Amino acid sequence: MSEIKKNLENIYERIELAASKSGRKIDAITLVAVSKTYPAEKIIEAYNCGQYIFGENRVQEALDKIGILKDYKDIKFHLIGHLQTNKVKYLKDNFSLIHSVDRIELVNEMEKRFSKLNRIQDILIQVNVAKEPQKSGVLPEDFDVLLDKVLKSNFLNLKGLMMIPPFLDNPEDNRIYFRKMYELFEKVNTLKKVEYLSMGMSDDFEIAIQEGSNMVRIGSAIFGKRG
Ligand SMILES: *Cc1c(COP(=O)(O)O)cnc(C)c1O
């Protein structure tokens, strides 16, 4: 069995166990296989094991792979990395979900570009819930204004929230941030029903799922350590 197949089976098992601890089934959790830095061949290998959703963090790198994989009609790409305003024009219909909407200026530019294409783009709002300096994501105190802006936009369709926790030796220490995100997710749901709470990576996805995540972004535990 290939390394990727072994890893994916291991991840599915661990997702199932973590989901069961919060009274859910494995199909309530969406796995985004984070393929950044890995070549298109690795994506095909994972696709052949039944994985259809892939996460990329750079627009140009993603577009290169999307070009190579254009005949694989059922592969979906999510953009999970920081999105510069000057890259918005390249997005077009390439991403089924954009996880990293985090500021008004970006919303304005996306609204402009997607209105020209007459495309309604599914997005998540990324929240810097731990208020780390220099980290992407809207600060909790600025969240309501951004949310309002997104809900009023005609071409961005809010599907949920995303967060990247602080990089800590012990991921247990991030449980409080996962919990805060879940509270925010519930609050958003009183205004608009949204589907996804995107949190949890290779080192902390079980904790994130226990705290209510339903979309995990896992890279190195599937594809191996990045160089
Ligand atoms: C790289 C990345 C991941 C995956 O990280 P791993 O530790 O390799 O699982 C998840 N989310 C984002 C936004 C990333 O950039």
The ligand as an ORCA input file, in Angstrom:
! r2SCAN-3c Opt
* xyz 0 1
  C      -0.213     24.278      5.564
  C      -1.557     24.568      6.067
  C      -2.343     23.563      6.666
  C      -1.876     22.141      6.864
  O      -0.844     22.067      7.782
  P      -0.263     20.633      8.241
  O       0.372     20.924      9.547
  O       0.706     20.219      7.192
  O      -1.401     19.695      8.340
  C      -3.607     23.906      7.093
  N      -4.094     25.153      6.949
  C      -3.373     26.136      6.381
  C      -3.977     27.494      6.241
  C      -2.091     25.887      5.929
  O      -1.381     26.872      5.353
*
